[in-house]
Amino acid sequence: MHTAPSESPTVAEAGDLWIAACEANGLERATIANYRQHLRLHIVPSLGRLKLAQLSVPLIREFEDDLRVGELDGKPRSAPMVKRVVVSLGSLIADAQERGLVAQNVVRSLRAHRKRGKERQAAKRQKGKLKVGVEIPTPTEVKTMIAHLDGKWRPLLLTAIFTGLRASELRGLRWADVNLKRAELHVRQRADRYQVIGKPKSEAGERTVPLPPIVVNTLREWKAACPSTEQDLCFPTAIHYRAGRPGGGP
C-alpha cells in the first residue's frame, strides 16, 4: 500500500493518535507516562516535524546514533534508553500502519536486518551479563547493607534483598499472601506507582517465593506493629492507613 506524502501525518501527529489509542486500550498509567516521555523528550524533538512517509531505515539508524551521542541537546542517552525509545517509535508507526497512514514500519525493518549474522552475535556479546559491583551489589556490600538496616525500613528492604520482588510487587504484597509458618510468600498482585492494584503483568509473575529465617522473623515482628489497612498491605504508606490503628509503615 502506498501512502502519498501529502496524505501522511507528521510523526508528532501520529504520536498523539498512538497515545490516544493506548489510553483507549486501557494500558497502565505508568506505561502511558513512559510513552509520553519518550515522545516529548526524544522522538518529537528529532523527528516530530517529519511526515511518516519520509521515514526510512537509514534515517532511523541516524536517529539512534544521535540519541546515543546527544546530538540534539548534548545529553547522551544510555544504550537501554535508546532501545526503549526506538521500540516506542516502532509501536507508534505500527499504530499508524494499522490506520492506513503509512505503508512500511521502518523500525521493524531495521530490527529484522539486525537479527541476521554477525551483528546479532555482536549485540549479544555487548549486552552480556550484569556486572557484580557495578550494576548489582557484591555479596559483601549486601551483607554490609543488612548489618546496618534498622527501623521501619528493615522489613521492606530485607524482603526485597532476599526475595527479589519488584518494587510494584512489594507495594502490592498482602499479609494474606505471606505464610510465615511455611516460610514462603505468594506473588498474586502488584501496585504501580500511582497506587493502582492489579494482577502481575504475566502468568509467570504469579509465583511462590521461599523466605529465609531472617526474613520470617523480621516479618513476624513487623506484622504485629504494621498499621492495619483496608488492602491488608504488608508495607503500607500513610494514605493506606485505617483510622484508629497507630503506626508508621514504610
VODRENLUM-145797 format. One line per 2 residues: their letters; for each residue z, x, y of N, C-alpha, C. Coordinates in nm, 3 decimals, decimal comma, always signed. Example, Ala and Ser with C-alpha at 12.3 -4.5 7.8 and 13.67 -1.06 7.14 Angstrom:
<rs>
AS	+0,780:+1,319:-0,569:+0,780:+1,230:-0,450:+0,780:+1,320:-0,330 | +0,708:+1,285:-0,225:+0,714:+1,367:-0,106:+0,787:+1,290:+0,003
</rs>
This chain:
<rs>
MH	+0,000:+0,085:-0,119:+0,000:+0,000:+0,000:+0,000:+0,088:+0,123 | -0,090:+0,062:+0,215:-0,099:+0,140:+0,338:-0,032:+0,062:+0,451
TA	+0,048:+0,130:+0,529:+0,111:+0,069:+0,645:+0,060:+0,140:+0,769 | -0,006:+0,065:+0,855:-0,061:+0,124:+0,977:+0,053:+0,174:+1,066
PS	+0,035:+0,292:+1,129:+0,140:+0,345:+1,216:+0,181:+0,247:+1,325 | +0,087:+0,170:+1,376:+0,119:+0,075:+1,482:+0,212:-0,036:+1,435
ES	+0,211:-0,063:+1,303:+0,296:-0,168:+1,248:+0,426:-0,113:+1,187 | +0,439:+0,017:+1,190:+0,556:+0,081:+1,129:+0,669:+0,090:+1,230
PT	+0,790:+0,052:+1,192:+0,905:+0,065:+1,284:+0,947:+0,211:+1,296 | +1,029:+0,239:+1,394:+1,085:+0,373:+1,405:+1,197:+0,390:+1,302
VA	+1,236:+0,514:+1,281:+1,346:+0,542:+1,188:+1,475:+0,475:+1,238 | +1,496:+0,476:+1,369:+1,616:+0,413:+1,425:+1,616:+0,262:+1,399
EA	+1,501:+0,197:+1,417:+1,491:+0,053:+1,393:+1,511:+0,022:+1,245 | +1,452:+0,103:+1,159:+1,471:+0,084:+1,015:+1,616:+0,107:+0,976
GD	+1,683:+0,198:+1,046:+1,825:+0,223:+1,020:+1,911:+0,101:+1,049 | +1,880:+0,031:+1,157:+1,954:-0,092:+1,190:+1,935:-0,197:+1,080
LW	+1,813:-0,210:+1,031:+1,784:-0,306:+0,923:+1,860:-0,268:+0,796 | +1,864:-0,139:+0,768:+1,932:-0,089:+0,648:+2,081:-0,119:+0,653
IA	+2,145:-0,092:+0,767:+2,288:-0,118:+0,781:+2,315:-0,268:+0,767 | +2,230:-0,351:+0,826:+2,247:-0,496:+0,814:+2,238:-0,540:+0,668
AC	+2,147:-0,478:+0,592:+2,133:-0,511:+0,450:+2,256:-0,467:+0,372 | +2,311:-0,351:+0,406:+2,433:-0,303:+0,339:+2,548:-0,400:+0,362
EA	+2,560:-0,448:+0,484:+2,667:-0,543:+0,515:+2,647:-0,675:+0,441 | +2,522:-0,722:+0,438:+2,491:-0,848:+0,370:+2,516:-0,838:+0,220
NG	+2,498:-0,718:+0,163:+2,518:-0,697:+0,019:+2,663:-0,672:-0,018 | +2,751:-0,672:+0,081:+2,894:-0,658:+0,054:+2,940:-0,520:+0,019
LE	+2,871:-0,415:+0,065:+2,917:-0,279:+0,038:+3,053:-0,257:+0,104 | +3,128:-0,163:+0,051:+3,261:-0,136:+0,105:+3,253:-0,091:+0,250
RA	+3,354:-0,131:+0,324:+3,359:-0,098:+0,467:+3,353:+0,052:+0,491 | +3,424:+0,128:+0,409:+3,424:+0,274:+0,425:+3,287:+0,333:+0,399
TI	+3,214:+0,278:+0,301:+3,080:+0,326:+0,271:+2,986:+0,302:+0,388 | +2,992:+0,181:+0,445:+2,906:+0,149:+0,558:+2,942:+0,236:+0,679
AN	+3,070:+0,264:+0,697:+3,111:+0,351:+0,807:+3,051:+0,491:+0,792 | +3,046:+0,541:+0,669:+2,983:+0,672:+0,645:+2,834:+0,667:+0,675
YR	+2,768:+0,558:+0,633:+2,624:+0,543:+0,661:+2,598:+0,540:+0,812 | +2,680:+0,466:+0,885:+2,664:+0,460:+1,030:+2,680:+0,599:+1,093
QH	+2,776:+0,674:+1,042:+2,799:+0,808:+1,094:+2,679:+0,899:+1,067 | +2,623:+0,889:+0,947:+2,504:+0,970:+0,915:+2,389:+0,936:+1,010
LR	+2,372:+0,807:+1,037:+2,267:+0,765:+1,129:+2,291:+0,818:+1,269 | +2,410:+0,795:+1,320:+2,440:+0,825:+1,460:+2,443:+0,975:+1,490
LH	+2,501:+1,052:+1,398:+2,521:+1,194:+1,425:+2,409:+1,284:+1,376 | +2,334:+1,241:+1,276:+2,240:+1,332:+1,213:+2,096:+1,280:+1,210
IV	+2,075:+1,158:+1,164:+1,939:+1,109:+1,142:+1,871:+1,067:+1,272 | +1,934:+0,979:+1,348:+1,870:+0,928:+1,470:+1,844:+1,036:+1,575
PS	+1,940:+1,128:+1,599:+1,910:+1,232:+1,699:+1,787:+1,315:+1,666 | +1,758:+1,337:+1,539:+1,644:+1,420:+1,499:+1,518:+1,340:+1,473
LG	+1,532:+1,224:+1,408:+1,415:+1,151:+1,360:+1,403:+1,011:+1,416 | +1,500:+0,967:+1,494:+1,508:+0,828:+1,535:+1,385:+0,772:+1,603
RL	+1,316:+0,852:+1,684:+1,200:+0,802:+1,759:+1,071:+0,802:+1,677 | +1,073:+0,869:+1,563:+0,952:+0,876:+1,481:+0,927:+0,745:+1,409
KL	+0,800:+0,712:+1,388:+0,764:+0,598:+1,305:+0,783:+0,636:+1,159 | +0,821:+0,539:+1,078:+0,836:+0,566:+0,935:+0,708:+0,622:+0,876
AQ	+0,595:+0,572:+0,923:+0,466:+0,617:+0,870:+0,437:+0,763:+0,904 | +0,510:+0,819:+0,999:+0,489:+0,959:+1,037:+0,567:+1,056:+0,950
LS	+0,661:+1,005:+0,873:+0,743:+1,093:+0,791:+0,661:+1,153:+0,677 | +0,691:+1,277:+0,646:+0,623:+1,348:+0,537:+0,722:+1,439:+0,467
VP	+0,684:+1,487:+0,349:+0,771:+1,577:+0,275:+0,800:+1,705:+0,354 | +0,700:+1,772:+0,413:+0,730:+1,891:+0,493:+0,824:+1,860:+0,611
LI	+0,809:+1,742:+0,672:+0,895:+1,708:+0,785:+1,039:+1,690:+0,740 | +1,060:+1,628:+0,623:+1,196:+1,611:+0,571:+1,256:+1,745:+0,534
RE	+1,174:+1,834:+0,481:+1,222:+1,968:+0,450:+1,267:+2,041:+0,578 | +1,190:+2,023:+0,684:+1,226:+2,083:+0,812:+1,355:+2,021:+0,866
FE	+1,370:+1,890:+0,847:+1,491:+1,820:+0,889:+1,613:+1,877:+0,817 | +1,602:+1,900:+0,687:+1,710:+1,963:+0,610:+1,746:+2,099:+0,668
DD	+1,645:+2,181:+0,693:+1,669:+2,315:+0,745:+1,737:+2,310:+0,882 | +1,693:+2,216:+0,966:+1,752:+2,203:+1,099:+1,899:+2,163:+1,090
LR	+1,931:+2,072:+0,998:+2,071:+2,034:+0,979:+2,154:+2,153:+0,934 | +2,098:+2,229:+0,842:+2,173:+2,340:+0,783:+2,209:+2,446:+0,887
VG	+2,118:+2,473:+0,982:+2,143:+2,577:+1,081:+2,194:+2,522:+1,213 | +2,200:+2,388:+1,226:+2,247:+2,328:+1,350:+2,147:+2,340:+1,463
EL	+2,021:+2,325:+1,433:+1,914:+2,342:+1,531:+1,931:+2,246:+1,650 | +1,973:+2,124:+1,623:+1,978:+2,022:+1,728:+2,094:+2,041:+1,825
DG	+2,212:+2,068:+1,770:+2,331:+2,072:+1,855:+2,414:+2,200:+1,840 | +2,361:+2,296:+1,764:+2,434:+2,422:+1,747:+2,550:+2,414:+1,650
KP	+2,556:+2,305:+1,571:+2,665:+2,287:+1,474:+2,606:+2,281:+1,334 | +2,606:+2,394:+1,262:+2,552:+2,393:+1,125:+2,628:+2,297:+1,035
RS	+2,555:+2,228:+0,948:+2,615:+2,137:+0,851:+2,628:+2,208:+0,717 | +2,732:+2,173:+0,643:+2,751:+2,231:+0,510:+2,646:+2,176:+0,415
AP	+2,626:+2,246:+0,303:+2,528:+2,202:+0,203:+2,561:+2,062:+0,150 | +2,689:+2,030:+0,118:+2,719:+1,894:+0,073:+2,688:+1,788:+0,179
MV	+2,715:+1,819:+0,307:+2,685:+1,722:+0,413:+2,535:+1,701:+0,427 | +2,458:+1,809:+0,422:+2,313:+1,797:+0,429:+2,262:+1,707:+0,317
KR	+2,314:+1,728:+0,199:+2,272:+1,647:+0,084:+2,306:+1,500:+0,105 | +2,427:+1,471:+0,155:+2,467:+1,331:+0,176:+2,380:+1,264:+0,281
VV	+2,350:+1,336:+0,388:+2,267:+1,279:+0,495:+2,126:+1,249:+0,444 | +2,069:+1,340:+0,367:+1,934:+1,318:+0,315:+1,933:+1,203:+0,215
VS	+2,039:+1,191:+0,135:+2,049:+1,076:+0,043:+2,052:+0,945:+0,122 | +2,127:+0,943:+0,232:+2,131:+0,824:+0,317:+1,994:+0,794:+0,376
LG	+1,924:+0,897:+0,418:+1,789:+0,878:+0,471:+1,698:+0,819:+0,364 | +1,712:+0,868:+0,240:+1,631:+0,814:+0,131:+1,661:+0,667:+0,105
SL	+1,787:+0,627:+0,115:+1,824:+0,487:+0,097:+1,768:+0,401:+0,210 | +1,770:+0,455:+0,331:+1,712:+0,385:+0,446:+1,564:+0,358:+0,424
IA	+1,493:+0,461:+0,381:+1,349:+0,446:+0,359:+1,321:+0,352:+0,242 | +1,404:+0,357:+0,138:+1,387:+0,267:+0,024:+1,401:+0,122:+0,067
DA	+1,496:+0,095:+0,157:+1,513:-0,042:+0,209:+1,389:-0,085:+0,286 | +1,337:+0,007:+0,369:+1,216:-0,025:+0,445:+1,096:-0,045:+0,352
QE	+1,089:+0,032:+0,245:+0,980:+0,020:+0,150:+0,982:-0,117:+0,082 | +1,101:-0,165:+0,047:+1,113:-0,298:-0,013:+1,070:-0,408:+0,084
RG	+1,083:-0,381:+0,213:+1,041:-0,479:+0,315:+0,893:-0,471:+0,346 | +0,824:-0,374:+0,287:+0,682:-0,356:+0,315:+0,654:-0,286:+0,445
LV	+0,752:-0,209:+0,495:+0,737:-0,143:+0,624:+0,685:+0,000:+0,611 | +0,686:+0,053:+0,491:+0,636:+0,189:+0,468:+0,589:+0,198:+0,324
AQ	+0,486:+0,279:+0,301:+0,427:+0,285:+0,167:+0,499:+0,383:+0,075 | +0,545:+0,495:+0,129:+0,598:+0,602:+0,045:+0,739:+0,640:+0,089
NV	+0,825:+0,668:-0,009:+0,957:+0,721:+0,020:+0,949:+0,872:+0,006 | +0,933:+0,939:+0,118:+0,909:+1,083:+0,115:+1,032:+1,160:+0,067
VR	+1,150:+1,104:+0,085:+1,272:+1,171:+0,038:+1,271:+1,177:-0,114 | +1,234:+1,069:-0,179:+1,228:+1,068:-0,325:+1,117:+1,158:-0,376
SL	+1,009:+1,169:-0,301:+0,903:+1,262:-0,339:+0,954:+1,405:-0,333 | +1,036:+1,434:-0,233:+1,094:+1,568:-0,220:+1,186:+1,598:-0,337
RA	+1,269:+1,501:-0,374:+1,362:+1,520:-0,487:+1,286:+1,541:-0,617 | +1,180:+1,462:-0,638:+1,103:+1,473:-0,762:+1,044:+1,613:-0,776
HR	+0,997:+1,667:-0,664:+0,941:+1,801:-0,667:+1,047:+1,905:-0,703 | +1,170:+1,882:-0,656:+1,276:+1,980:-0,678:+1,332:+1,976:-0,819
KR	+1,304:+1,874:-0,892:+1,358:+1,862:-1,026:+1,281:+1,945:-1,128 | +1,181:+2,017:-1,082:+1,098:+2,093:-1,175:+1,129:+2,242:-1,166
GK	+1,121:+2,306:-1,282:+1,115:+2,451:-1,291:+1,232:+2,529:-1,237 | +1,197:+2,646:-1,180:+1,299:+2,742:-1,140:+1,386:+2,691:-1,026
ER	+1,330:+2,606:-0,941:+1,408:+2,557:-0,828:+1,528:+2,475:-0,875 | +1,509:+2,398:-0,983:+1,619:+2,321:-1,039:+1,727:+2,414:-1,094
QA	+1,686:+2,518:-1,163:+1,782:+2,614:-1,218:+1,857:+2,686:-1,106 | +1,785:+2,720:-0,999:+1,849:+2,788:-0,887:+1,950:+2,697:-0,819
AK	+1,918:+2,568:-0,809:+2,011:+2,473:-0,748:+2,139:+2,461:-0,830 | +2,125:+2,462:-0,963:+2,242:+2,455:-1,049:+2,329:+2,578:-1,033
RQ	+2,266:+2,694:-1,024:+2,343:+2,817:-1,007:+2,415:+2,817:-0,872 | +2,345:+2,767:-0,768:+2,404:+2,766:-0,635:+2,523:+2,670:-0,628
KG	+2,510:+2,557:-0,698:+2,618:+2,459:-0,698:+2,742:+2,517:-0,765 | +2,725:+2,571:-0,883:+2,833:+2,641:-0,951:+2,956:+2,556:-0,974
KL	+3,068:+2,623:-0,998:+3,195:+2,557:-1,021:+3,285:+2,574:-0,899 | +3,384:+2,488:-0,890:+3,481:+2,502:-0,782:+3,556:+2,633:-0,798
KV	+3,574:+2,703:-0,689:+3,639:+2,833:-0,690:+3,790:+2,817:-0,671 | +3,867:+2,863:-0,769:+4,013:+2,859:-0,760:+4,058:+2,953:-0,647
GV	+4,144:+2,901:-0,562:+4,189:+2,979:-0,449:+4,104:+2,962:-0,326 | +3,990:+2,892:-0,340:+3,902:+2,865:-0,226:+3,890:+2,714:-0,206
EI	+3,822:+2,647:-0,302:+3,812:+2,500:-0,293:+3,936:+2,429:-0,348 | +4,000:+2,491:-0,447:+4,121:+2,432:-0,505:+4,230:+2,540:-0,512
PT	+4,358:+2,499:-0,504:+4,466:+2,599:-0,504:+4,483:+2,666:-0,639 | +4,537:+2,786:-0,637:+4,567:+2,859:-0,760:+4,692:+2,801:-0,825
PT	+4,715:+2,827:-0,954:+4,839:+2,781:-1,018:+4,964:+2,826:-0,944 | +4,963:+2,949:-0,892:+5,078:+2,999:-0,818:+5,100:+2,918:-0,690
EV	+4,992:+2,885:-0,622:+5,002:+2,806:-0,500:+5,054:+2,665:-0,530 | +5,009:+2,609:-0,642:+5,057:+2,476:-0,682:+5,207:+2,480:-0,709
KT	+5,251:+2,584:-0,782:+5,394:+2,597:-0,811:+5,476:+2,611:-0,683 | +5,422:+2,683:-0,586:+5,491:+2,701:-0,458:+5,503:+2,568:-0,385
MI	+5,395:+2,490:-0,386:+5,400:+2,358:-0,322:+5,504:+2,270:-0,387 | +5,506:+2,269:-0,521:+5,601:+2,184:-0,594:+5,746:+2,224:-0,561
AH	+5,769:+2,354:-0,552:+5,904:+2,402:-0,525:+5,955:+2,360:-0,387 | +5,862:+2,334:-0,295:+5,902:+2,300:-0,158:+5,887:+2,151:-0,126
LD	+5,853:+2,070:-0,224:+5,840:+1,927:-0,199:+5,977:+1,863:-0,191 | +5,999:+1,782:-0,090:+6,125:+1,708:-0,080:+6,102:+1,583:+0,004
GK	+6,205:+1,502:+0,011:+6,197:+1,382:+0,092:+6,103:+1,277:+0,037 | +6,060:+1,187:+0,124:+5,981:+1,072:+0,082:+5,842:+1,108:+0,032
WR	+5,794:+1,229:+0,064:+5,659:+1,268:+0,021:+5,656:+1,324:-0,120 | +5,772:+1,363:-0,173:+5,775:+1,427:-0,305:+5,715:+1,339:-0,416
PL	+5,751:+1,210:-0,427:+5,693:+1,129:-0,536:+5,541:+1,118:-0,526 | +5,491:+1,095:-0,406:+5,346:+1,080:-0,387:+5,272:+1,208:-0,422
LL	+5,319:+1,321:-0,369:+5,247:+1,447:-0,389:+5,259:+1,496:-0,533 | +5,374:+1,478:-0,595:+5,387:+1,517:-0,736:+5,293:+1,435:-0,823
TA	+5,283:+1,306:-0,795:+5,192:+1,221:-0,872:+5,048:+1,265:-0,852 | +5,014:+1,299:-0,729:+4,878:+1,345:-0,700:+4,847:+1,476:-0,773
IF	+4,942:+1,569:-0,771:+4,921:+1,701:-0,832:+4,903:+1,692:-0,983 | +4,989:+1,612:-1,049:+4,990:+1,612:-1,196:+4,899:+1,506:-1,259
TG	+4,846:+1,414:-1,181:+4,758:+1,311:-1,239:+4,613:+1,324:-1,195 | +4,590:+1,387:-1,081:+4,454:+1,400:-1,031:+4,396:+1,270:-0,977
LR	+4,481:+1,171:-0,947:+4,431:+1,046:-0,892:+4,369:+1,068:-0,754 | +4,266:+0,991:-0,725:+4,204:+0,995:-0,593:+4,298:+0,932:-0,492
AS	+4,274:+0,959:-0,364:+4,358:+0,902:-0,259:+4,358:+0,750:-0,265 | +4,241:+0,691:-0,287:+4,233:+0,544:-0,293:+4,308:+0,489:-0,413
EL	+4,310:+0,563:-0,524:+4,383:+0,519:-0,643:+4,533:+0,529:-0,623 | +4,577:+0,633:-0,551:+4,720:+0,645:-0,520:+4,764:+0,532:-0,426
RG	+4,679:+0,500:-0,329:+4,713:+0,392:-0,237:+4,724:+0,258:-0,310 | +4,642:+0,238:-0,413:+4,640:+0,111:-0,484:+4,729:+0,105:-0,606
LR	+4,800:+0,213:-0,638:+4,882:+0,216:-0,760:+4,999:+0,119:-0,749 | +5,018:+0,035:-0,853:+5,128:-0,062:-0,857:+5,231:-0,020:-0,962
WA	+5,355:-0,065:-0,940:+5,460:-0,037:-1,038:+5,429:-0,105:-1,171 | +5,359:-0,217:-1,167:+5,323:-0,286:-1,291:+5,230:-0,201:-1,378
DV	+5,163:-0,102:-1,316:+5,071:-0,016:-1,390:+5,133:+0,119:-1,425 | +5,262:+0,134:-1,401:+5,333:+0,259:-1,434:+5,432:+0,230:-1,546
NL	+5,414:+0,294:-1,660:+5,504:+0,276:-1,774:+5,587:+0,403:-1,790 | +5,706:+0,402:-1,734:+5,790:+0,521:-1,738:+5,844:+0,550:-1,878
KR	+5,864:+0,446:-1,958:+5,913:+0,467:-2,094:+5,810:+0,540:-2,179 | +5,685:+0,506:-2,162:+5,579:+0,571:-2,238:+5,520:+0,691:-2,165
AE	+5,571:+0,718:-2,045:+5,527:+0,834:-1,966:+5,376:+0,830:-1,941 | +5,329:+0,720:-1,884:+5,187:+0,707:-1,853:+5,168:+0,605:-1,742
LH	+5,055:+0,616:-1,674:+5,019:+0,515:-1,575:+4,876:+0,470:-1,603 | +4,843:+0,353:-1,553:+4,711:+0,294:-1,575:+4,643:+0,272:-1,440
VR	+4,523:+0,325:-1,426:+4,447:+0,306:-1,303:+4,364:+0,178:-1,320 | +4,400:+0,076:-1,243:+4,332:-0,054:-1,256:+4,279:-0,105:-1,123
QR	+4,320:-0,041:-1,013:+4,272:-0,085:-0,883:+4,276:+0,032:-0,786 | +4,216:+0,013:-0,671:+4,215:+0,115:-0,567:+4,226:+0,045:-0,432
AD	+4,265:+0,118:-0,330:+4,273:+0,064:-0,194:+4,203:+0,161:-0,100 | +4,103:+0,112:-0,027:+4,030:+0,201:+0,063:+4,112:+0,226:+0,189
RY	+4,058:+0,307:+0,278:+4,136:+0,345:+0,397:+4,153:+0,231:+0,496 | +4,086:+0,119:+0,469:+4,103:+0,001:+0,553:+4,200:-0,099:+0,490
QV	+4,274:-0,054:+0,388:+4,376:-0,134:+0,320:+4,317:-0,246:+0,234 | +4,190:-0,238:+0,202:+4,127:-0,339:+0,117:+4,141:-0,296:-0,029
IG	+4,202:-0,383:-0,111:+4,228:-0,351:-0,251:+4,118:-0,410:-0,339 | +4,071:-0,331:-0,434:+3,968:-0,378:-0,526:+3,968:-0,297:-0,654
KP	+3,872:-0,325:-0,739:+3,858:-0,254:-0,866:+3,808:-0,111:-0,844 | +3,832:-0,021:-0,940:+3,771:+0,112:-0,932:+3,619:+0,100:-0,923
KS	+3,555:+0,204:-0,869:+3,412:+0,196:-0,845:+3,330:+0,188:-0,973 | +3,382:+0,235:-1,084:+3,307:+0,233:-1,209:+3,401:+0,198:-1,324
EA	+3,342:+0,165:-1,439:+3,424:+0,135:-1,557:+3,507:+0,256:-1,599 | +3,448:+0,375:-1,582:+3,521:+0,497:-1,619:+3,642:+0,519:-1,529
GE	+3,642:+0,454:-1,411:+3,754:+0,469:-1,320:+3,881:+0,406:-1,373 | +3,868:+0,304:-1,459:+3,985:+0,241:-1,521:+4,027:+0,327:-1,640
RT	+4,146:+0,384:-1,634:+4,186:+0,480:-1,736:+4,338:+0,489:-1,744 | +4,384:+0,553:-1,850:+4,527:+0,579:-1,869:+4,552:+0,728:-1,849
VP	+4,656:+0,759:-1,771:+4,685:+0,899:-1,737:+4,827:+0,932:-1,782 | +4,847:+1,038:-1,862:+4,983:+1,077:-1,906:+5,062:+1,136:-1,790
LP	+5,193:+1,122:-1,798:+5,282:+1,173:-1,694:+5,377:+1,276:-1,753 | +5,389:+1,393:-1,693:+5,486:+1,492:-1,741:+5,627:+1,450:-1,700
PI	+5,729:+1,507:-1,762:+5,869:+1,468:-1,734:+5,907:+1,476:-1,587 | +5,857:+1,578:-1,515:+5,896:+1,592:-1,374:+5,849:+1,473:-1,292
VV	+5,732:+1,419:-1,325:+5,680:+1,302:-1,253:+5,754:+1,176:-1,296 | +5,781:+1,163:-1,426:+5,854:+1,046:-1,476:+5,991:+1,037:-1,408
NT	+6,065:+1,147:-1,405:+6,199:+1,146:-1,346:+6,194:+1,118:-1,196 | +6,094:+1,176:-1,129:+6,082:+1,155:-0,985:+6,046:+1,011:-0,953
LR	+5,952:+0,955:-1,030:+5,912:+0,816:-1,006:+6,025:+0,719:-1,040 | +6,106:+0,753:-1,140:+6,219:+0,665:-1,174:+6,317:+0,659:-1,056
EW	+6,343:+0,773:-0,995:+6,432:+0,775:-0,879:+6,368:+0,704:-0,760 | +6,238:+0,726:-0,742:+6,169:+0,666:-0,628:+6,159:+0,513:-0,643
KA	+6,145:+0,467:-0,765:+6,133:+0,322:-0,787:+6,259:+0,250:-0,739 | +6,373:+0,312:-0,756:+6,499:+0,250:-0,714:+6,510:+0,243:-0,561
AC	+6,443:+0,336:-0,492:+6,453:+0,341:-0,346:+6,330:+0,286:-0,276 | +6,223:+0,265:-0,350:+6,095:+0,225:-0,291:+6,105:+0,086:-0,228
PS	+6,055:+0,069:-0,105:+6,055:-0,064:-0,042:+5,974:-0,163:-0,124 | +6,021:-0,284:-0,133:+5,951:-0,389:-0,207:+5,834:-0,441:-0,124
TE	+5,721:-0,463:-0,187:+5,604:-0,516:-0,118:+5,543:-0,630:-0,198 | +5,469:-0,714:-0,130:+5,400:-0,825:-0,197:+5,301:-0,771:-0,300
QD	+5,241:-0,656:-0,269:+5,140:-0,599:-0,358:+5,199:-0,515:-0,470 | +5,334:-0,496:-0,474:+5,400:-0,419:-0,578:+5,354:-0,274:-0,577
LC	+5,324:-0,219:-0,459:+5,269:-0,083:-0,449:+5,376:+0,023:-0,470 | +5,334:+0,131:-0,536:+5,426:+0,244:-0,559:+5,447:+0,327:-0,433
FP	+5,343:+0,335:-0,349:+5,351:+0,419:-0,229:+5,308:+0,338:-0,107 | +5,390:+0,240:-0,068:+5,352:+0,154:+0,044:+5,370:+0,222:+0,178
TA	+5,296:+0,173:+0,277:+5,318:+0,215:+0,415:+5,393:+0,103:+0,486 | +5,426:+0,123:+0,611:+5,510:+0,028:+0,683:+5,447:-0,112:+0,689
IH	+5,315:-0,121:+0,693:+5,251:-0,252:+0,708:+5,265:-0,337:+0,582 | +5,305:-0,274:+0,469:+5,318:-0,348:+0,344:+5,459:-0,402:+0,320
YR	+5,557:-0,356:+0,398:+5,695:-0,387:+0,364:+5,725:-0,536:+0,374 | +5,802:-0,582:+0,281:+5,851:-0,719:+0,282:+5,984:-0,723:+0,357
AG	+6,000:-0,822:+0,443:+6,122:-0,832:+0,523:+6,244:-0,844:+0,432 | +6,353:-0,778:+0,473:+6,479:-0,791:+0,401:+6,504:-0,681:+0,302
RP	+6,409:-0,583:+0,287:+6,431:-0,472:+0,194:+6,422:-0,341:+0,271 | +6,528:-0,264:+0,282:+6,524:-0,140:+0,359:+6,439:-0,034:+0,290
GG	+6,413:+0,069:+0,363:+6,345:+0,184:+0,304:+6,236:+0,236:+0,394 | +6,187:+0,352:+0,363:+6,079:+0,413:+0,441:+5,985:+0,487:+0,350
GP	+5,888:+0,417:+0,295:+5,798:+0,478:+0,200:+5,702:+0,576:+0,263 | +5,626:+0,646:+0,181:+5,532:+0,745:+0,235:+5,428:+0,679:+0,322
</rs>
